[in-house]
């Protein structure tokens, strides 16, 4: 996260190997649109978006379309696909992006963002360790 054009906080993605740059910012208007569509407060929505592809794509779409943006993409699903094409893998990476957007939008502190990312990493680690134990893989 850094200050961007006109001194506005935004999350800037530089996908590995990609030439594009995406500036993401979840404005209050974007938060309202998500709340109206999904019927959830924005914090609950962020937590849900970390594990739900439809919500994540809506979150990315709102974050791409803030007033004054210069993003080539305006569609969250297209950004998701572009990130995957650039090598993003693992639900924890996309969950982290949702939490980073919450931080950049003033919804989460840095400490809360790191705590959520750690919880997701622990949950996935435990799930995959359990699967390995079931199959005999280490």
ROSE-4610 file (N, C-alpha, C; in Angstrom, 1 decimal, always signed):
// ROSE-4610
residu = [X/X/X/X/X/X/X/X/X/X/X/X/X/X/X/X/X/X/X/X/X/X/X/X/X/X/X/X/X/X/X/X/X/X/X/X/X/X/X/X/X/X/X/X/X/X/X/X/X/X/X/X/X/X/X/X/X/X/X/X/X/X/X/X/X/X/X/X/X/X/X/X/X/X/X/X/X/X/X/X/X/X/X/X/X/X/X/X/X/X/X/X/X/X/X/X/X/X/X/X/X/X/X/X/X/X/X/X/X/X/X/X/X/X/X/X/X/X/X/X/X/X/X/X/X/X/X/X/X/X/X/X/X/X/X/X/X/X/X/X/X/X/X/X/X/X/X/X/X/X/X/X/X/X/X/X/X/X/X/X/X/X/X/X/X/X/X/X/X/X/X/X/X/X/X/X/X/X/X/X/X/X/X/X/X/X/X/X/X/X/X/X/X/X/X/X/X/X/X/X/X/X/X/X/X/X/X/X/X/X/X/X/X/X/X/X/X/X/X/X/X/X/X/X/X/X/X/X/X/X/X/X/X/X/X/X/X/X/X/X/X/X/X/X/X/X/X/X/X/X/X/X/X/X/X/X/X/X/X/X/X/X/X/X/X/X/X/X/X/X/X/X/X/X/X/X/X/X/X/X/X/X/X/X/X/X/X/X/X/X/X/X/X/X/X/X/X/X/X/X/X/X/X/X/X/X/X/X/X/X/X/X/X/X/X/X/X/X/X/X/X/X/X/X/X/X/X/X/X/X/X/X/X/X/X/X/X/X/X/X/X/X/X/X/X/X/X/X/X/X/X/X/X/X/X/X/X/X/X/X/X/X/X/X/X/X/X/X/X/X/X/X/X/X/X/X/X/X/X/X/X/X/X/X/X/X/X/X/X/X/X/X/X/X/X/X/X/X/X/X/X/X/X/X/X/X/X/X/X/X/X/X/X/X]
num = [1/1/1/2/2/2/3/3/3/4/4/4/5/5/5/6/6/6/7/7/7/8/8/8/9/9/9/10/10/10/11/11/11/12/12/12/13/13/13/14/14/14/15/15/15/16/16/16/17/17/17/18/18/18/19/19/19/20/20/20/21/21/21/22/22/22/23/23/23/24/24/24/25/25/25/26/26/26/27/27/27/28/28/28/29/29/29/30/30/30/31/31/31/32/32/32/33/33/33/34/34/34/35/35/35/36/36/36/37/37/37/38/38/38/39/39/39/40/40/40/41/41/41/42/42/42/43/43/43/44/44/44/45/45/45/46/46/46/47/47/47/48/48/48/49/49/49/50/50/50/51/51/51/52/52/52/53/53/53/54/54/54/55/55/55/56/56/56/57/57/57/58/58/58/59/59/59/60/60/60/61/61/61/62/62/62/63/63/63/64/64/64/65/65/65/66/66/66/67/67/67/68/68/68/69/69/69/70/70/70/71/71/71/72/72/72/73/73/73/74/74/74/75/75/75/76/76/76/77/77/77/78/78/78/79/79/79/80/80/80/81/81/81/82/82/82/83/83/83/84/84/84/85/85/85/86/86/86/87/87/87/88/88/88/89/89/89/90/90/90/91/91/91/92/92/92/93/93/93/94/94/94/95/95/95/96/96/96/97/97/97/98/98/98/99/99/99/100/100/100/101/101/101/102/102/102/103/103/103/104/104/104/105/105/105/106/106/106/107/107/107/108/108/108/109/109/109/110/110/110/111/111/111/112/112/112/113/113/113/114/114/114/115/115/115/116/116/116/117/117/117/118/118/118/119/119/119/120/120/120/121/121/121/122/122/122/123/123/123/124/124/124/125/125/125/126/126/126/127/127/127/128/128/128/129/129/129/130/130/130/131/131/131/132/132/132/133/133/133/134/134/134/135/135/135/136/136/136/137/137/137/138/138/138]
x = [+0.9/+0.0/+0.9/+0.5/+1.2/+0.3/+0.7/-0.1/+0.1/-1.1/-1.1/-1.4/-1.9/-2.3/-3.3/-3.1/-3.9/-3.9/-2.8/-2.6/-3.6/-4.1/-5.1/-4.4/-4.8/-4.3/-4.8/-3.9/-4.3/-3.4/-3.8/-3.0/-2.6/-1.3/-0.8/-0.2/-0.7/-0.2/+0.7/+1.8/+2.7/+2.9/+2.0/+2.0/+3.4/+3.9/+5.3/+5.3/+6.3/+6.4/+5.5/+4.6/+3.6/+4.0/+3.5/+3.8/+2.8/+1.6/+0.5/+0.7/+0.1/+0.1/-1.4/-1.8/-3.2/-3.2/-4.0/-4.2/-5.5/-5.6/-6.8/-7.1/-8.4/-8.8/-10.3/-10.6/-12.0/-12.6/-13.4/-13.9/-15.2/-15.7/-17.0/-18.1/-18.1/-19.2/-19.0/-17.8/-17.6/-18.0/-17.8/-18.2/-19.7/-20.4/-21.8/-22.4/-21.8/-22.3/-22.2/-21.1/-20.9/-21.9/-22.1/-23.0/-24.5/-24.8/-26.2/-26.3/-25.3/-25.4/-25.4/-24.6/-24.4/-25.1/-25.6/-26.3/-25.5/-24.2/-23.3/-22.6/-22.2/-21.4/-20.0/-19.2/-18.0/-17.0/-16.9/-15.9/-16.2/-17.5/-17.9/-17.7/-18.0/-17.8/-16.3/-15.4/-14.0/-13.6/-14.0/-13.7/-14.2/-15.5/-16.1/-15.4/-15.0/-14.3/-13.0/-12.4/-11.1/-11.2/-12.4/-12.6/-13.7/-14.3/-15.4/-15.0/-14.9/-14.5/-15.4/-16.7/-17.6/-17.5/-17.4/-17.2/-15.9/-14.8/-13.5/-13.5/-14.2/-14.2/-15.0/-16.1/-16.8/-16.0/-15.2/-14.3/-13.3/-12.7/-11.6/-12.2/-13.5/-14.1/-14.4/-14.9/-15.1/-13.8/-12.8/-11.5/-10.8/-11.1/-10.5/-11.2/-12.4/-13.2/-13.4/-12.5/-12.6/-12.4/-13.1/-13.0/-11.6/-11.2/-9.9/-8.9/-9.3/-8.3/-7.9/-6.7/-6.2/-6.0/-6.7/-6.6/-7.1/-6.3/-6.8/-7.9/-7.9/-9.0/-10.0/-11.3/-12.3/-13.2/-12.9/-13.6/-12.8/-13.4/-12.7/-12.4/-13.3/-13.0/-11.9/-11.8/-10.7/-9.4/-9.4/-8.2/-7.8/-8.7/-8.4/-7.7/-8.3/-7.7/-6.3/-6.2/-4.8/-3.8/-4.2/-3.3/-2.9/-3.9/-3.6/-2.6/-2.9/-2.0/-0.6/-0.5/+0.9/+1.5/+0.9/+1.5/+1.0/+0.0/-0.6/-1.2/-1.0/-1.5/-1.8/-2.8/-3.1/-4.1/-5.1/-6.2/-5.6/-4.5/-4.0/-3.5/-3.0/-2.5/-3.7/-4.8/-6.0/-6.7/-6.6/-7.2/-6.3/-5.0/-4.1/-4.4/-4.8/-5.1/-6.4/-7.4/-8.6/-8.3/-7.4/-7.1/-6.3/-5.4/-4.6/-5.5/-6.5/-7.5/-8.2/-8.6/-9.2/-8.3/-7.0/-6.0/-5.9/-5.8/-5.6/-6.9/-8.0/-9.2/-9.6/-8.7/-8.9/-9.8/-10.1/-11.0/-10.2/-8.9/-8.1/-6.8/-6.2/-4.9/-3.9/-2.6/-1.6/-1.5/-1.6/-1.5/-2.7/-3.9/-5.1/-4.9/-4.4/-4.1/-3.2/-2.1/-1.1/-1.7/-2.5/-3.1/-4.1/-4.9/-5.8/-5.0/-3.9/-3.1/-2.5/-2.0/-1.4/-2.5/-3.7/-4.8/-5.1/-5.2/-5.4/-4.3/-3.1/-1.9/-1.9/-2.2/-2.3/-3.4/-4.6/-5.7/-5.4/-4.8/-4.5/-3.4/-2.4/-1.3/-1.9/-2.8/-3.4/-4.2/-5.0/-5.8/-4.9/-3.9/-3.0/-2.2/-1.8/-1.1/-2.1/-3.3/-4.3/-4.5/-4.5/-4.7/-3.5/-2.3/-1.1/-1.1/-1.6/-1.7/-2.7/-3.7/-4.8/-4.2/-3.4/-2.9/-1.5/-0.9/+0.4/+1.5/+1.2/+2.3/+2.8/+4.0/+4.6/+4.9]
y = [-1.2/+0.0/+1.2/+2.2/+3.5/+4.6/+5.8/+6.9/+7.0/+7.2/+7.3/+8.7/+8.7/+10.0/+10.7/+12.0/+12.9/+12.5/+11.9/+11.6/+10.7/+9.7/+8.7/+7.4/+6.7/+5.4/+4.4/+3.6/+2.5/+1.4/+0.2/-1.0/-1.1/-1.2/-1.3/-2.7/-3.4/-4.7/-4.6/-5.3/-5.5/-7.0/-7.6/-9.0/-9.5/-10.6/-11.0/-11.3/-10.8/-11.1/-10.3/-9.6/-8.8/-7.4/-6.8/-5.5/-4.5/-5.0/-4.2/-3.8/-2.8/-2.3/-2.0/-2.5/-2.3/-1.5/-0.5/+0.3/+0.1/-0.4/-0.9/+0.0/+0.5/+1.3/+1.0/+0.7/+0.4/+1.7/+2.4/+3.7/+3.4/+4.4/+4.2/+3.9/+4.4/+4.1/+2.6/+2.1/+0.7/-0.2/+0.3/-0.5/-0.6/+0.5/+0.6/-0.4/-0.4/-1.2/-2.7/-3.1/-4.5/-4.8/-3.9/-4.1/-4.3/-3.5/-3.6/-4.9/-5.3/-6.5/-7.8/-7.8/-9.1/-9.1/-7.9/-7.9/-8.1/-7.8/-8.0/-6.7/-6.5/-5.3/-5.5/-4.5/-4.6/-5.5/-5.5/-6.4/-7.9/-8.2/-9.6/-9.9/-9.0/-9.2/-9.5/-8.7/-9.0/-10.3/-10.8/-12.1/-13.2/-13.0/-13.9/-13.9/-12.8/-12.7/-13.4/-13.5/-14.2/-15.7/-16.3/-17.7/-17.9/-16.9/-17.1/-16.3/-17.1/-16.5/-15.4/-15.6/-14.6/-13.3/-13.4/-12.2/-11.5/-12.3/-11.8/-11.0/-11.6/-10.9/-9.6/-9.6/-8.4/-7.3/-7.8/-6.9/-6.3/-7.1/-6.7/-5.7/-6.0/-5.1/-3.7/-3.7/-2.4/-1.6/-2.4/-1.8/-1.3/-1.9/-1.4/-0.1/+0.1/+1.1/+2.4/+2.7/+4.0/+5.2/+6.3/+7.5/+8.0/+8.3/+8.8/+7.7/+6.4/+5.4/+5.3/+4.7/+4.5/+3.0/+2.2/+0.8/+0.3/-0.5/-1.0/-2.0/-2.7/-3.6/-2.9/-3.2/-2.7/-3.8/-5.1/-6.2/-7.1/-7.4/-8.1/-9.6/-10.2/-11.6/-11.6/-10.6/-10.4/-10.2/-9.4/-9.2/-10.5/-11.2/-12.5/-13.4/-13.5/-14.4/-13.9/-12.6/-12.1/-12.4/-12.3/-12.7/-14.1/-15.0/-16.4/-16.7/-16.0/-16.1/-15.6/-14.7/-14.2/-15.0/-16.1/-17.0/-16.9/-16.2/-16.2/-17.5/-18.1/-19.4/-19.5/-20.3/-20.5/-19.5/-20.1/-19.3/-18.3/-18.6/-17.7/-16.4/-16.5/-15.3/-14.4/-14.9/-14.1/-13.6/-14.4/-13.9/-12.8/-12.9/-11.8/-10.5/-10.6/-9.5/-8.8/-9.6/-9.1/-8.3/-8.9/-8.2/-6.9/-7.0/-5.8/-4.7/-5.0/-4.0/-3.4/-4.2/-3.8/-2.8/-3.1/-2.2/-0.9/-1.0/+0.2/+1.1/+0.5/+1.3/+1.8/+1.5/+2.0/+1.1/-0.1/-1.0/-1.8/-2.1/-2.9/-2.2/-2.5/-2.0/-3.0/-2.6/-3.4/-4.7/-4.5/-5.7/-6.6/-6.1/-6.9/-7.7/-7.0/-7.6/-8.8/-8.6/-9.7/-10.8/-10.5/-11.5/-12.4/-11.7/-12.5/-13.3/-12.8/-13.6/-14.8/-14.6/-15.7/-16.7/-16.3/-17.3/-18.1/-17.5/-18.2/-19.2/-18.7/-19.6/-20.8/-20.6/-21.7/-22.7/-22.1/-23.0/-23.9/-23.3/-24.0/-25.0/-24.6/-25.5/-26.7/-26.5/-27.6/-28.5/-27.9/-28.7/-29.6/-29.1/-29.9/-30.9/-30.6/-31.5/-32.7/-32.4/-33.4/-34.3/-33.7/-34.5/-35.4/-34.9/-35.7/-36.8/-36.6/-37.7/-38.8/-38.4/-39.4/-40.2/-39.6/-40.3/-41.0/-40.7/-41.3/-40.5/-39.3/-38.5/-37.6/-37.3/-36.4/-35.0]
z = [+0.0/+0.0/+0.0/-0.8/-0.7/-1.2/-0.9/-1.4/-2.9/-3.5/-4.9/-5.4/-6.6/-7.3/-6.4/-6.3/-5.4/-4.0/-3.5/-2.1/-1.6/-2.4/-2.0/-1.7/-0.6/-0.4/-1.4/-1.9/-2.8/-2.7/-3.2/-3.2/-4.7/-4.9/-6.3/-6.5/-7.5/-7.9/-9.1/-9.0/-10.1/-10.2/-11.0/-11.2/-11.7/-11.1/-11.5/-13.0/-13.7/-15.1/-16.0/-15.4/-16.2/-16.5/-17.5/-17.8/-17.2/-16.9/-16.4/-14.9/-14.5/-13.2/-12.8/-11.7/-11.3/-10.0/-10.0/-8.8/-8.2/-7.0/-6.4/-5.2/-5.1/-4.0/-3.8/-2.6/-2.3/-1.6/-2.4/-1.9/-1.1/-0.4/+0.3/-0.6/-1.8/-2.8/-3.2/-3.3/-3.6/-2.4/-1.2/-0.1/+0.0/-0.3/-0.3/-1.3/-2.5/-3.6/-3.2/-2.5/-2.1/-1.0/-0.1/+1.0/+0.5/-0.5/-1.1/-1.9/-2.6/-3.4/-2.5/-1.5/-0.8/+0.6/+1.0/+2.3/+3.5/+3.4/+4.5/+4.8/+6.1/+6.4/+5.7/+5.5/+4.7/+5.3/+6.7/+7.3/+7.1/+7.3/+7.1/+5.6/+4.7/+3.3/+3.0/+3.5/+3.3/+3.7/+4.9/+5.4/+4.5/+4.0/+3.1/+1.8/+1.3/+0.0/+0.0/+1.1/+1.2/+0.8/+0.9/+0.6/-0.5/-1.0/-2.0/-3.3/-4.4/-5.7/-6.2/-6.1/-6.6/-5.8/-4.5/-3.7/-4.0/-4.1/-4.4/-5.7/-6.8/-8.1/-8.0/-7.2/-7.0/-6.3/-5.2/-4.5/-5.4/-6.3/-7.2/-8.2/-8.7/-9.6/-9.0/-7.8/-7.2/-6.9/-6.6/-6.3/-7.5/-8.7/-9.9/-10.5/-10.2/-10.8/-10.0/-9.2/-8.4/-9.3/-8.9/-9.8/-10.0/-11.2/-11.5/-11.8/-11.8/-12.0/-13.4/-13.6/-15.0/-15.3/-14.7/-14.9/-16.2/-16.9/-18.2/-18.1/-17.0/-16.7/-15.7/-15.9/-15.0/-14.4/-14.8/-14.4/-13.4/-12.2/-11.2/-11.6/-12.4/-12.8/-13.8/-14.7/-15.6/-14.9/-13.8/-13.1/-12.4/-11.8/-11.2/-12.2/-13.4/-14.4/-14.8/-14.9/-15.3/-14.2/-13.0/-11.9/-11.9/-12.2/-12.3/-13.5/-14.6/-15.8/-15.5/-14.5/-14.2/-13.1/-12.6/-11.7/-10.3/-10.0/-8.6/-8.4/-7.2/-6.9/-5.4/-5.1/-3.7/-3.2/-2.5/-1.9/-0.9/-0.3/+0.7/+0.0/-1.2/-1.9/-2.2/-2.6/-2.9/-1.6/-0.6/+0.7/+1.2/+1.0/+1.4/+0.7/-0.6/-1.4/-0.9/-0.5/+0.1/+1.4/+2.2/+3.5/+3.2/+2.2/+1.9/+1.4/+0.7/+0.2/+1.4/+2.4/+3.6/+4.4/+4.4/+5.0/+4.3/+2.9/+2.1/+2.2/+2.5/+2.6/+4.0/+4.9/+6.3/+7.2/+6.7/+7.4/+8.4/+8.1/+8.9/+9.2/+10.4/+10.7/+10.1/+10.0/+9.6/+10.5/+11.8/+12.7/+12.4/+12.2/+12.0/+10.6/+9.6/+8.3/+8.5/+9.2/+9.3/+10.2/+11.2/+12.0/+11.1/+10.2/+9.4/+8.4/+7.8/+6.9/+7.6/+8.8/+9.6/+9.9/+10.2/+10.5/+9.3/+8.1/+6.9/+6.6/+6.7/+6.4/+7.4/+8.6/+9.6/+9.3/+8.9/+8.6/+7.3/+6.3/+5.1/+5.4/+6.2/+6.6/+7.4/+8.3/+9.0/+8.1/+7.2/+6.3/+5.4/+4.9/+4.0/+4.8/+6.0/+6.9/+7.2/+7.4/+7.7/+6.4/+5.3/+4.0/+3.8/+4.1/+3.9/+4.9/+6.1/+7.1/+6.6/+6.0/+5.5/+4.3/+3.5/+2.3/+2.6/+3.8/+4.1/+3.5/+2.8/+2.3/+3.4/+3.4/+4.4/+3.7]
